[in-house]
């Protein structure tokens, strides 16, 4: 307790240092109690028009930002966010500006998290600083971003303008008082509205441009460069398949369940939102409550500084997102004009079209402290950006070039979309907002409302390629989603009331129901097992939305299975959803141990007998006190890849329960994998029945915090963590991805009833009281109550008000 109080004192002292000297200048602007004002009111700055915003912190440091307008709202949110994460955010601004090499050198990479310092590395791309700078300077188009926001609604622009002013106020006021990770760093600077446009643009590219960042940079041409006469290799799309697999299966993911009035104990909607997202980097969530009275009132989390609630609730609805299986890009093969030896003129229906070029320069810090400059020119057709990967046969030759067609490259509708969702008063209104704005870049939406209706929709930005274009000769290579760019008839299509080239969500996968819907990153096809969603006859939805009638992940299956089991016995309440979220069942164990254990015993092998004794006593869960969970994980990490391992094959009519059973022919490989796992643990000195919480940990300020949870799609754990390190003698050390913001929400006559946690805490500053507090909350399976009304906010035992004003 004394350590926590000391950290809190240090954090608040740094955040509000020097305030008392400015009390006279603030007379009449804060609370009437001078001592209270001194503790909570930072110094003002001059701005274009008056700012007025109240920021009240409650338990776990959640800021409740209440403002007279959206500009003031953005201002207050940015100030609070900077208090908790100024170093991380400043580092991210450096990235999107394309200035990492200027400060850290061209060969270095954005660092992974080390010790208690935040990690700046992206989970979506891994480039050295020089190439990262070229990507962001070359790929993002600030002129298009400015134009897109100018053409949109006013509130996003006002939020952005206020956010810039609020962040800059903090940066100027506390020079020399930043956390140790960036104190006195030259790269912590004020920002502009352009910087915020770039920040938001980067978030939209996680499933599109950043997938191909290396190939885009490789296509950049130095002055005087020429194209090859012909390609050197046959095209190999395996690299693309590997990227998509990593994106959809190996890291990013989420669970969500929305329960309607047919199954709800209260007759009102219930929502479990359970995104699995980064614990490091600026893609971390941040809890907040944002209110403009009479206009917008939503609570939940923002992401990476985006000034709107992206997952959360208001007084009438609760929503969450899961990463969709939809593909949000295509590629095109361009036929080049042989008359242009530069290779920058392409033919469409035989008509020559000149590519557009963009030349950018990057400053690189040298080892001796000197600065040098490099330049590249990038090229764009009407379909998209030229990309190359010569080692996979994707070569820019005199006859052909390949382009990435990315509808999220200039998606400026995200902020407007999340404002629209946050303003909705029922699931029908959410659906109407999704259909109108079409701003979500790569996520599904699941929602429940106080009337007891629930929604599933993939309203993400999906290229308009109908099923018929996959069979009329336009598709040149299915594995690369490569279409014929030489024929205008093969270009993206157009839906009414949708931006050019993308599907309208009105014509995509969606359902409004009164029983329940769920998703764990598998296809839209299975959002309710009683109503599989295939799409309109005769072709269904575009194949880009994802496949139907295919085997589901073990995580998807356990999510539906445990909910269906529960719903057969009772009406569902919020405590039931919380218990389901942290039940920590390992579905792979339930499927294989009934046959593996007898075979293990029959083998007569001493090591296998020890292993099976441990697994027989294991509770088949991944709680912190589960003994044998580490052994099963190491076994299944190998056994999951055994071919033809299931005795009962997948049945599309029963996607939850199939496949199952261990095929007799796979048992020898299973036993070998188990023996290897046992020997591995013994080599590390780890008991075969060791407790999971002794070996799966997150270290904060020198304290190892035990963590529950499995590894998701591989082992069939609903509660999922992806650790930063493989097993060693000290266990799995530190979380990379996984359980992040976890919310359960329902409604009563007064408003929302919400309990939630942010597993890694609000702040990346190790001296902050909000750095490690919620990691312990997660470890202990506690569910903090979130105050929503003004009365409950002020009644919170950790209520700390602050007023921000400027003239």
C-alpha positions in Angstrom: 0.0 0.0 0.0 2.8 2.4 0.9 4.5 1.7 -2.5 1.2 2.4 -4.4 0.7 5.7 -2.4 4.2 6.8 -3.2 3.8 6.1 -6.9 0.5 7.9 -6.9 2.1 10.9 -5.2 5.0 11.0 -7.7 2.6 10.7 -10.6 0.2 13.4 -9.5 3.1 15.7 -8.5 4.7 15.5 -11.9 1.4 16.0 -13.7 0.4 19.0 -11.7 3.7 20.6 -10.8 3.8 24.3 -10.6 0.0 24.8 -10.5 -0.2 26.7 -7.2 1.9 29.6 -8.7 -0.8 30.1 -11.3 -3.9 30.2 -9.0 -4.3 34.0 -9.3 -4.5 33.7 -13.1 -7.1 31.0 -12.7 -9.3 32.8 -10.2 -13.0 32.1 -10.9 -12.2 29.4 -13.5 -11.8 26.3 -11.3 -13.6 25.0 -8.2 -14.2 27.5 -5.3 -11.9 25.6 -2.9 -8.4 27.0 -3.6 -6.6 23.9 -2.3 -8.8 21.7 -4.6 -8.1 23.9 -7.5 -4.3 23.8 -6.9 -4.4 20.0 -6.9 -6.5 19.5 -10.0 -6.3 22.4 -12.5 -3.4 22.7 -14.9 -2.2 26.0 -16.4 -4.2 27.6 -19.3 -3.0 28.4 -22.8 -4.4 30.8 -25.4 -6.5 29.1 -28.1 -8.7 30.2 -31.0 -11.9 30.1 -28.9 -12.8 29.3 -25.4 -12.3 25.7 -24.1 -14.4 24.5 -21.2 -14.2 20.8 -20.1 -14.4 18.9 -16.9 -12.2 15.7 -16.5 -13.0 13.6 -13.5 -10.9 10.5 -12.8 -12.5 7.5 -11.1 -11.3 4.1 -9.9 -8.4 2.8 -12.0 -7.8 6.2 -13.5 -10.8 6.2 -15.9 -11.3 9.8 -17.2 -14.9 11.1 -17.5 -14.6 14.0 -20.0 -17.6 16.3 -20.0 -17.6 19.2 -22.4 -19.8 21.8 -23.9 -18.8 20.9 -27.5 -16.8 18.4 -29.4 -13.7 20.5 -29.7 -13.6 20.8 -25.9 -14.2 17.1 -25.6 -11.2 16.3 -27.8 -9.2 18.7 -25.7 -10.0 17.1 -22.4 -9.5 13.6 -23.7 -6.1 14.4 -25.2 -4.9 16.0 -22.0 -5.9 13.0 -19.9 -4.4 10.6 -22.5 -1.1 12.5 -22.5 -1.0 12.3 -18.7 -1.0 8.5 -18.9 0.8 7.9 -22.3 2.7 10.9 -23.5 5.9 8.9 -24.4 4.1 6.2 -26.3 1.9 8.7 -28.2 4.9 10.9 -29.1 6.7 7.9 -30.4 3.7 6.9 -32.6 3.5 10.4 -34.0 7.2 10.0 -35.0 6.3 6.8 -36.8 3.4 8.2 -38.9 5.4 11.3 -39.7 8.1 9.1 -41.2 10.8 10.5 -38.9 12.0 7.4 -37.0 15.3 7.2 -38.9 16.0 10.9 -38.2 16.1 10.3 -34.5 17.1 6.6 -34.1 19.0 5.8 -37.3 17.8 3.9 -40.4 18.9 0.4 -39.6 17.3 0.2 -36.1 13.7 -0.9 -35.6 11.0 0.4 -33.4 11.7 -1.4 -30.1 9.6 -4.2 -28.6 8.7 -3.8 -25.0 11.6 -4.2 -22.6 11.2 -4.4 -18.9 8.7 -1.7 -17.8 9.2 0.5 -20.8 6.4 0.6 -23.5 7.0 -1.0 -26.9 6.8 1.2 -30.0 6.9 -1.8 -32.4 3.8 -2.4 -34.5 2.1 -5.8 -34.4 1.2 -5.4 -38.0 4.5 -4.6 -39.8 8.1 -5.1 -39.0 10.4 -2.7 -40.9 13.7 -1.1 -40.1 13.2 2.7 -39.5 14.3 3.8 -42.9 11.7 1.6 -44.6 9.0 2.4 -42.1 9.6 6.1 -42.9 9.4 5.5 -46.6 6.2 3.5 -46.1 4.3 6.2 -44.2 5.6 9.1 -46.3 5.0 7.3 -49.5 1.8 5.4 -48.9 -0.3 7.9 -46.9 -1.7 10.8 -48.9 -2.2 13.8 -46.6 -4.0 15.8 -49.3 -6.6 13.1 -49.7 -6.9 12.7 -46.0 -7.5 16.4 -45.6 -10.1 16.4 -48.4 -11.9 13.4 -46.9 -12.3 15.0 -43.5 -13.3 18.3 -45.0 -16.1 16.6 -46.9 -17.4 14.7 -43.9 -19.3 15.7 -40.8 -18.2 18.6 -38.6 -17.8 16.7 -35.3 -14.8 14.6 -36.3 -12.9 17.7 -37.3 -13.8 19.5 -34.1 -12.7 16.5 -32.0 -9.4 16.4 -33.9 -8.8 20.1 -33.5 -9.5 20.0 -29.8 -7.4 16.9 -29.4 -4.4 18.6 -31.0 -4.8 21.6 -28.7 -5.2 19.5 -25.5 -2.2 17.3 -26.2 -0.1 20.4 -27.1 -1.1 22.0 -23.8 0.2 19.1 -21.9 3.4 18.8 -23.9 4.2 22.5 -23.4 3.2 22.7 -19.7 5.3 19.7 -18.5 8.6 20.0 -20.5 11.3 18.3 -18.4 8.7 16.5 -16.3 7.8 13.7 -18.7 8.2 10.0 -17.7 11.8 8.7 -17.9 11.2 6.9 -21.2 11.0 10.3 -23.1 11.9 13.0 -20.7 14.0 15.7 -22.5 13.7 13.7 -25.7 13.8 16.0 -28.8 11.2 13.9 -30.5 8.5 14.8 -28.0 7.0 17.8 -29.7 3.7 19.5 -30.3 1.5 18.0 -33.0 -0.7 19.3 -35.8 -4.1 18.3 -37.2 -2.2 16.6 -40.0 -0.5 14.4 -37.5 -3.8 13.2 -36.1 -5.1 12.5 -39.6 -2.0 10.3 -40.1 -2.5 8.6 -36.7 -6.0 7.6 -37.7 -5.0 6.6 -41.2 -2.4 4.2 -39.8 -5.1 2.4 -37.8 -7.2 1.8 -40.9 -4.3 0.0 -42.6 -3.7 -2.9 -40.2 -5.4 -5.4 -42.5 -4.5 -3.8 -45.8 -1.5 -1.5 -46.6 0.5 -2.6 -43.6 0.2 -6.2 -44.7 2.2 -5.2 -47.9 4.4 -2.5 -46.4 7.6 -4.3 -47.4 6.4 -4.8 -50.9 5.4 -1.2 -51.3 8.7 0.1 -50.1 10.6 -2.4 -52.3 8.7 -0.9 -55.3 10.1 2.5 -54.6 12.5 3.6 -57.3 15.7 5.6 -57.0 16.4 8.3 -59.6 17.3 6.7 -63.0 16.1 3.2 -62.0 14.7 1.0 -64.8 12.4 -2.0 -64.9 13.5 -5.5 -65.7 13.0 -6.9 -69.2 11.1 -9.9 -67.8 10.5 -11.6 -64.5 13.0 -14.0 -63.1 10.6 -16.4 -61.3 7.2 -17.9 -61.4 4.7 -16.1 -59.2 4.4 -17.7 -55.8 1.5 -16.4 -53.7 2.5 -18.3 -50.5 3.9 -15.2 -48.9 0.4 -13.6 -49.1 -1.3 -16.6 -47.6 1.2 -16.6 -44.7 0.5 -12.9 -44.1 -3.2 -13.4 -44.0 -2.8 -16.4 -41.7 -0.7 -14.4 -39.3 -3.2 -11.6 -39.4 -6.3 -13.7 -38.8 -5.1 -16.7 -36.8 -1.9 -16.0 -34.9 -2.4 -12.9 -33.1 -5.1 -10.3 -33.4 -8.6 -11.5 -32.4 -11.6 -11.1 -30.2 -14.7 -12.7 -28.8 -18.1 -11.1 -28.5 -21.6 -12.4 -27.4 -24.8 -10.4 -27.5 -27.7 -11.9 -25.7 -31.3 -10.9 -26.5 -34.6 -10.9 -24.6 -35.5 -14.5 -25.4 -32.5 -15.7 -23.3 -31.9 -12.8 -21.0 -33.0 -13.1 -17.4 -34.1 -9.4 -17.4 -35.6 -9.3 -20.9 -33.0 -6.7 -21.7 -29.9 -7.0 -23.8 -26.6 -8.3 -22.5 -23.2 -7.9 -24.1 -19.8 -9.5 -23.5 -17.1 -7.7 -25.4 -13.7 -9.4 -25.2 -11.2 -8.1 -27.8 -7.8 -9.7 -27.8 -5.5 -6.8 -28.7 -1.9 -5.6 -28.1 -0.6 -5.0 -24.6 2.2 -2.8 -26.0 2.4 -0.1 -28.7 0.0 2.6 -29.5 -2.7 0.1 -30.5 -3.4 -0.3 -26.8 -6.9 0.5 -25.7 -7.6 3.4 -23.2 -10.7 3.6 -21.0 -12.7 6.8 -21.2 -16.2 8.3 -20.8 -16.9 11.1 -23.3 -19.9 13.4 -22.9 -21.3 16.4 -24.8 -24.7 16.9 -23.0 -27.6 16.3 -25.3 -25.4 15.2 -28.2 -23.1 12.3 -27.3 -22.6 10.2 -24.2 -20.5 7.0 -24.5 -18.2 5.1 -22.3 -15.7 2.3 -23.0 -12.3 2.5 -24.8 -10.6 4.6 -27.4 -7.7 3.0 -29.4 -4.3 4.6 -29.8 -5.4 8.2 -29.3 -8.4 8.1 -31.7 -10.8 10.5 -30.0 -14.0 8.5 -29.9 -15.3 5.4 -28.0 -14.6 2.5 -30.3 -15.9 -0.3 -28.1 -18.4 0.5 -25.3 -21.9 1.5 -24.3 -24.3 4.4 -23.8 -27.6 4.5 -21.8 -29.4 2.3 -24.4 -26.9 0.2 -26.3 -23.6 -1.7 -25.8 -21.4 -2.9 -28.6 -18.1 -4.6 -29.4 -16.0 -5.5 -32.4 -14.2 -8.6 -33.6 -11.7 -8.8 -36.4 -13.6 -10.0 -39.5 -12.4 -12.8 -41.8 -13.3 -10.5 -44.8 -10.4 -9.5 -47.1 -10.1 -5.8 -47.4 -7.9 -5.5 -50.5 -7.3 -7.1 -53.8 -4.4 -7.0 -56.2 -4.4 -6.3 -59.9 -2.0 -7.3 -62.6 -1.4 -4.3 -65.0 -0.5 -4.7 -68.6 2.2 -2.1 -69.4 2.5 -0.1 -72.6 5.6 -1.4 -74.5 6.1 2.1 -76.0 6.9 3.5 -72.5 10.4 2.1 -71.6 10.0 3.5 -68.0 7.3 1.0 -67.3 4.9 3.6 -65.9 2.1 3.5 -68.5 -0.5 0.8 -68.3 -3.3 -0.2 -70.6 -7.0 -0.5 -69.7 -9.1 -1.8 -72.6 -6.1 -1.0 -74.8 -6.1 2.7 -73.8 -2.8 3.9 -72.2 -2.9 5.5 -68.8 0.0 7.2 -67.1 0.8 6.2 -63.5 1.0 8.9 -60.9 4.3 9.3 -59.0 5.2 10.5 -55.5 8.8 11.3 -54.5 9.6 11.4 -50.8 12.8 11.9 -48.9 13.8 10.4 -45.6 16.4 11.9 -43.2 18.8 9.3 -41.6 20.9 9.8 -38.5 24.4 8.4 -39.0 26.6 6.7 -36.4 28.8 9.8 -36.1 25.7 12.1 -35.5 25.6 13.5 -39.0 22.4 13.4 -41.1 22.0 12.1 -44.6 19.0 12.0 -46.9 17.6 9.4 -49.2 14.8 9.6 -51.7 12.5 7.2 -53.5 9.7 7.6 -56.0 6.5 5.5 -55.6 4.0 4.8 -58.3 0.2 4.5 -58.4 -2.3 3.4 -60.9 -6.0 4.1 -60.6 -6.4 0.7 -58.9 -3.7 1.3 -56.3 0.0 1.3 -55.4 2.7 -0.6 -57.2 4.2 -3.4 -55.1 7.0 -5.9 -55.8 8.4 -9.0 -54.3 11.0 -10.4 -56.7 11.8 -13.5 -54.6 8.1 -14.5 -55.0 8.0 -13.7 -58.7 6.1 -10.4 -58.2 8.4 -8.4 -60.4 7.9 -5.0 -62.1 8.9 -5.8 -65.7 8.6 -4.0 -69.0 5.4 -6.0 -69.6 3.6 -6.1 -66.3 3.3 -4.6 -62.9 1.3 -5.5 -59.8 -0.7 -3.1 -57.6 -2.3 -3.3 -54.2 -5.9 -2.0 -54.3 -6.6 -0.8 -50.8 -10.0 0.8 -50.0 -8.8 1.8 -46.5 -5.9 3.9 -47.7 -8.0 7.0 -47.7 -10.7 5.9 -45.3 -11.6 9.1 -43.4 -14.9 7.8 -42.1 -13.8 5.9 -39.0 -14.2 8.7 -36.5 -17.6 9.7 -37.9 -18.6 6.0 -37.8 -17.8 5.5 -34.1 -19.5 8.8 -33.2 -22.6 7.5 -35.0 -22.5 4.1 -33.2 -22.1 5.9 -29.8 -25.1 8.1 -30.6 -27.4 5.2 -31.5 -30.3 4.3 -29.2 -31.0 0.7 -30.4 -29.5 -1.9 -32.7 -31.6 -0.8 -35.6 -30.0 2.7 -35.3 -26.5 1.2 -35.2 -27.3 -0.8 -38.3 -28.5 2.4 -40.0 -25.3 4.2 -39.0 -23.2 1.4 -40.4 -25.1 1.4 -43.7 -24.8 5.2 -44.0 -21.2 5.8 -43.1 -19.3 2.6 -43.9 -16.3 3.6 -41.9 -15.2 0.5 -40.0 -11.9 -0.7 -41.6 -11.6 -4.4 -40.6 -14.0 -5.4 -37.9 -17.4 -7.0 -37.3 -19.9 -5.3 -35.0 -22.0 -7.0 -32.3 -24.4 -5.1 -30.2 -27.3 -5.5 -27.7 -29.9 -2.9 -26.7 -32.1 -2.2 -23.7 -35.1 -3.5 -25.7 -33.5 -7.0 -25.8 -32.5 -7.0 -29.5 -29.1 -8.0 -30.8 -27.1 -7.3 -33.9 -24.3 -9.0 -35.9 -22.9 -7.2 -38.9 -19.8 -7.2 -41.0 -20.0 -3.6 -42.1 -16.3 -3.3 -42.8 -14.8 -1.8 -45.9 -14.8 -4.6 -48.4 -13.8 -4.2 -52.1 -16.8 -4.5 -54.4 -16.0 -7.8 -56.1 -19.1 -9.8 -56.5 -19.1 -13.6 -56.7 -19.5 -13.5 -60.4 -16.2 -11.8 -60.9 -14.5 -14.8 -59.4 -15.7 -16.9 -62.3 -15.7 -14.8 -65.4 -12.0 -14.8 -66.2 -11.3 -11.6 -64.2 -9.6 -13.5 -61.4 -6.1 -14.4 -62.6 -4.8 -16.0 -59.4 -7.1 -16.9 -56.6 -4.5 -17.3 -53.9 -3.2 -13.8 -54.5 -6.7 -12.3 -55.0 -5.2 -11.0 -58.3 -7.5 -9.6 -60.9 -7.0 -8.5 -64.5 -6.2 -4.8 -64.4 -6.2 -4.6 -68.2 -10.0 -4.9 -68.4 -12.3 -2.2 -67.1 -15.0 -4.9 -66.6 -12.8 -6.5 -64.0 -12.5 -3.3 -61.9 -14.3 -2.9 -58.5 -18.0 -2.4 -58.8 -20.3 0.1 -57.2 -23.2 -0.1 -54.8 -25.8 2.6 -54.4 -25.2 4.8 -51.3 -21.7 3.5 -50.8 -18.3 5.1 -51.5 -16.7 4.1 -54.8 -15.5 0.6 -55.1 -16.8 -1.0 -51.8 -19.8 -3.0 -50.9 -22.7 -1.4 -49.0 -23.2 -3.2 -45.6 -26.9 -3.1 -46.5 -26.1 -5.9 -49.0 -23.5 -7.7 -46.8 -23.8 -10.2 -43.9 -25.9 -9.1 -41.0 -28.6 -10.3 -38.6 -30.9 -8.7 -36.0 -32.3 -11.2 -33.6 -33.8 -11.6 -30.1 -32.0 -14.7 -28.9 -28.2 -14.2 -29.4 -25.3 -13.7 -31.7 -21.6 -14.4 -31.3 -18.3 -14.2 -33.1 -14.7 -15.2 -32.4 -13.1 -14.2 -35.6 -14.5 -16.9 -37.8 -16.7 -16.2 -40.8 -20.1 -14.4 -40.7 -21.5 -17.8 -41.6 -21.7 -18.9 -37.9 -23.0 -16.1 -35.8 -25.8 -18.2 -34.4 -25.7 -22.0 -34.8 -29.5 -22.1 -35.3 -29.4 -19.8 -38.3 -26.3 -20.2 -40.4 -25.9 -17.3 -42.8 -24.9 -18.1 -46.3 -26.0 -15.0 -48.3 -28.4 -14.4 -51.2 -28.9 -17.0 -54.0 -27.5 -18.0 -56.2 -23.9 -17.0 -55.4 -24.1 -15.8 -51.8 -22.0 -12.8 -50.6 -18.8 -11.9 -52.2 -16.0 -14.5 -51.4 -14.1 -11.5 -50.0 -16.4 -11.6 -46.9 -15.1 -15.0 -46.0 -15.9 -18.7 -46.5 -19.0 -20.6 -45.5 -19.4 -24.2 -44.6 -15.8 -24.6 -43.3 -14.3 -25.9 -40.1 -14.4 -23.4 -37.3 -11.6 -22.7 -34.9 -11.6 -24.4 -31.5 -12.0 -21.0 -29.8 -15.2 -20.3 -31.8 -16.5 -23.7 -31.0 -15.9 -23.5 -27.2 -17.5 -20.1 -27.2 -20.8 -21.3 -28.7 -20.6 -24.6 -26.9 -20.4 -23.2 -23.4 -23.1 -20.6 -24.1 -25.5 -23.2 -25.6 -24.9 -25.5 -22.6 -25.6 -22.6 -20.2 -28.7 -21.4 -22.1 -30.3 -24.9 -21.8 -30.3 -24.6 -18.0 -31.3 -21.0 -17.2 -31.9 -17.5 -18.4 -28.7 -15.5 -18.8 -27.5 -12.7 -16.5 -24.4 -10.6 -16.4 -22.7 -12.8 -13.8 -23.2 -15.7 -16.2 -21.4 -13.9 -19.0 -18.5 -13.1 -16.7 -18.2 -16.7 -15.6 -18.3 -17.8 -19.2 -15.6 -15.3 -20.2 -13.2 -16.6 -17.5 -14.3 -20.3 -17.4 -10.9 -21.0 -19.0 -11.9 -24.4 -20.4 -9.4 -25.9 -22.9 -11.6 -27.5 -25.6 -8.6 -29.3 -27.2 -8.2 -31.2 -23.9 -11.8 -32.1 -23.8 -11.6 -33.5 -27.3 -8.4 -35.6 -27.0 -7.8 -36.6 -23.4 -10.6 -39.2 -23.1 -8.7 -41.3 -25.7 -5.1 -40.1 -25.1 -5.0 -41.0 -21.4 -5.8 -44.7 -21.9 -3.4 -45.0 -24.8 -0.7 -43.3 -22.7 -1.2 -45.8 -19.9 -1.2 -48.7 -22.3 2.1 -47.6 -23.7 4.1 -48.7 -20.7 6.6 -45.8 -21.3 7.8 -44.3 -18.0 7.9 -40.7 -19.2 4.4 -41.0 -20.7 3.0 -42.5 -17.6 4.3 -39.5 -15.6 2.8 -37.1 -18.1 -0.5 -38.9 -18.2 -0.7 -39.0 -14.4 -0.3 -35.2 -14.4 -2.9 -34.7 -17.2 -5.4 -37.0 -15.5 -5.3 -34.8 -12.4 -5.5 -31.6 -14.4 -8.8 -29.7 -14.3 -8.6 -29.1 -18.1 -8.7 -25.4 -17.5 -6.1 -22.6 -17.6 -6.7 -20.9 -14.2 -3.7 -19.6 -12.4 -3.9 -22.7 -10.1 -4.5 -25.2 -12.8 -1.8 -28.0 -12.5 -0.8 -29.6 -15.8 -1.8 -26.8 -18.1 1.8 -26.0 -19.0 2.4 -29.6 -20.0 -0.8 -29.8 -22.1 0.1 -26.5 -23.9 3.5 -27.7 -24.9 2.1 -31.0 -26.1 -0.8 -29.4 -28.0 1.4 -26.8 -29.7 3.0 -29.7 -31.5 0.0 -32.1 -31.7 -2.3 -29.5 -33.2 -0.3 -29.8 -36.4 -0.7 -33.6 -36.7 -2.5 -34.3 -40.0 -5.7 -36.3 -40.1 -5.9 -36.3 -36.3 -9.7 -36.4 -36.0 -11.8 -39.5 -36.1 -15.1 -37.7 -36.9 -14.7 -35.3 -39.8 -16.1 -31.8 -40.0 -19.8 -31.7 -40.7 -21.1 -28.3 -42.0 -24.5 -29.1 -40.4 -22.8 -29.4 -37.0 -20.0 -26.9 -36.9 -19.8 -26.6 -33.1 -19.3 -30.3 -32.3 -17.2 -31.5 -35.3 -14.6 -32.6 -36.0 -13.9 -34.6 -32.9 -12.3 -37.8 -31.5 -8.7 -38.9 -32.0 -8.2 -41.0 -35.2 -6.4 -44.3 -34.3 -3.7 -43.6 -37.0 -2.8 -40.3 -35.3 -2.3 -41.8 -31.8 1.4 -42.7 -32.2 2.2 -39.1 -33.2 0.1 -37.8 -30.3 2.0 -39.9 -27.8 5.4 -38.9 -29.3 4.3 -35.2 -29.0 3.3 -35.7 -25.4 6.6 -37.4 -24.5 8.6 -34.6 -26.1 6.6 -32.1 -24.2 7.3 -33.9 -20.9 11.0 -34.1 -21.6 11.0 -30.4 -22.5 9.5 -29.4 -19.1 11.9 -31.8 -17.3 14.8 -30.2 -19.1 13.7 -26.8 -17.8 13.1 -28.1 -14.3 9.4 -27.5 -14.5 7.2 -30.0 -12.7 4.8 -31.8 -15.1 2.0 -30.7 -12.7 3.3 -27.2 -12.2 0.7 -24.5 -11.7 0.0 -22.3 -14.7 0.2 -19.1 -12.6 3.8 -19.9 -11.7 4.9 -19.9 -15.3 2.5 -17.6 -17.2 3.2 -14.1 -15.8 3.4 -10.4 -16.5 6.1 -8.5 -14.6 5.3 -5.0 -13.5 7.8 -3.0 -11.5 9.6 -6.2 -10.5 6.5 -8.0 -9.4 5.5 -11.2 -11.3 1.7 -11.2 -11.7 0.2 -14.7 -12.5 -2.1 -14.8 -15.4 -4.9 -17.1 -16.4 -5.9 -17.9 -20.0 -4.9 -20.1 -22.9 -3.7 -19.5 -26.5 -7.0 -19.2 -28.3 -7.5 -20.8 -31.7 -4.8 -23.4 -31.1 -6.0 -24.9 -27.9 -9.6 -23.8 -27.9 -9.5 -21.3 -25.0 -12.0 -18.6 -25.1 -9.9 -16.5 -22.7 -6.7 -16.0 -24.8 -3.2 -14.6 -24.4 -0.3 -14.6 -26.8 2.9 -14.5 -24.7 6.0 -12.6 -25.8 8.3 -15.5 -25.2 8.2 -19.3 -25.7 8.5 -21.5 -22.7 11.8 -21.2 -20.8 12.9 -22.1 -17.3 11.1 -19.1 -16.0 8.0 -19.8 -17.9 6.2 -17.6 -20.5 7.2 -14.1 -19.7 5.1 -11.1 -20.7 2.0 -10.7 -22.8 2.2 -9.6 -26.4 -1.5 -9.9 -27.5 -4.6 -11.0 -25.8 -7.3 -10.2 -23.2 -7.4 -6.4 -23.2 -10.6 -4.4 -22.6 -13.2 -6.9 -21.3 -16.7 -5.5 -20.7 -20.1 -6.9 -19.6 -23.0 -4.6 -20.0 -26.8 -4.7 -19.5 -29.4 -2.1 -18.7 -31.9 -1.1 -15.9 -34.4 1.7 -15.6 -31.6 4.2 -14.7 -29.2 3.4 -17.5 -26.4 1.0 -18.3 -25.1 -1.5 -15.8 -21.5 -2.1 -16.7 -18.5 -3.9 -15.3 -15.2 -3.9 -17.1 -11.4 -4.0 -16.9 -8.5 -3.0 -19.0 -6.0 -5.8 -18.3 -2.8 -3.8 -18.8 -4.0 -0.6 -17.2 -4.4 2.9 -18.4 -0.8 4.1 -18.3 2.5 3.0 -19.9 4.4 5.0 -17.2 5.8 2.7 -14.5 5.5 5.4 -11.9 1.8 5.8 -12.5 -0.8 4.4 -10.1 -2.6 3.2 -13.2 0.3 1.2 -14.6 -0.2 -2.2 -12.9 -3.4 -1.9 -11.0 -5.8 -3.6 -13.5 -3.4 -6.4 -14.3 -4.0 -7.6 -10.8 -7.7 -7.1 -11.3 -7.6 -9.4 -14.3 -5.4 -11.9 -12.5 -7.9 -12.1 -9.6 -10.9 -12.2 -12.0 -12.4 -9.1 -10.5 -15.0 -7.0 -12.4 -14.8 -3.3 -11.6 -18.1 -1.4 -11.7 -18.1 1.5 -14.2 -20.0 4.6 -13.0 -21.9 6.2 -15.9 -24.3 8.8 -14.4 -22.9 12.0 -12.8 -24.2 10.9 -9.5 -22.3 7.6 -9.6 -19.2 9.3 -10.9 -19.1 11.7 -8.0 -19.8 8.9 -5.6 -16.8 6.8 -6.8 -14.4 6.5 -3.9 -11.5 7.6 -6.1 -13.2 10.6 -7.7 -10.7 13.3 -8.7 -12.2 16.3 -10.6 -10.2 18.6 -12.8 -11.3 21.6 -14.9 -9.6 22.7 -18.1 -10.3 26.1 -19.5 -8.7 28.6 -21.9 -9.5 32.0 -23.2 
